[in-house]
């Protein structure tokens, strides 16, 4: 057992993004589309996708735009469509001794209720914490990096924790908020904008469209024997950015998102 409470056996972990991966829609985007003025939040989204601001700044400023009656926002987890293949896939992974976690860099309040609907009450979740106050919304970041304020939830940190414990890390995602996780994971399953970002950077990944694609890939990995994790060069965080960095620093602009892709 490591100081982070992560045991070294079994040597495989699968980390799933939530918005656009487990949930059919990007629910963080849907919050803004349904409950905020487009002219106010769209420029923030454009700045984020253009690499000008990080997700912590984006979510903090977006939350400030959500005013008035907040109960419809808080209820958004109810009835939103989740991928029906996710629960049986998780059951299969856990049945084979694989550790599974959900890492979300969105508003986060809908993740736990959504997993509860699937009966996955004990599945670990790392996300922002959104609070619904009287006529306003507040957000804080309990799973952010302690020395880097660029992302709301540091997906990279979960990967590094598991790699330090000797686990081979598999990451599954679809969007811009998965970029730094994809840069550091041992095996990446990517689609939509994340696939474009990985291609643009020359990072290896496997394309997926359904969880069946990932299931077969992980089964191959388990059957062939799980390799040791391999640390990759840092592309973000306090190891490469100056102290106090609050927004991302790029060597070149990130690849753009196609109109039908999620963040």
C-alpha angles and dihedrals in degrees: 000000000000125000087259090061094250117135119215097228126103095036097215134080130177117205118197129200113220113208109074091356108064092009114056091225131042095254094191089059090045091055089060096040092053102035111027139059110268092217089057102045103031094072089052091052091048091051090050095049089045090057095246096118135022128238093260091060091042095052094042092052093042092051089054089059093058104092136155125026107016102177093090089054093049090051095055093105089067113095098354110143117256126190105266091211093063100078096050090045091053091047090052093048094048091045087060093049097257118147114233129195137170117224117187129180096190133084088299100197093111097050101080095043089049093052090046088057087058092049092250095128095149099045108122115245128194114191147118120291114236121192126198110216131176102303097337144069127232128191135193134176116232091164097048122117111275093225103030125062100186099097127042094218116023104224089173090062093058089053093050092048091055095043090052087054090054098258124141104230125220117190125197120194149132113203154051095278088062094060099100093043090053090052092059108030121103094229126017129198107196139175138170115002094358090056090052091049092050092047091049091052095043092241117152117247142151117237118231137182102173134025088249087070091054094042091058092046093051091045089055089051093050093046094048095047127265114266123219116270116264120212113227128207113279115253097175143018135053092316091070107013125072118261113277095025108164102173130043122272114214133195086209135352117286120255112270124252121247115238094252097048127099127230 
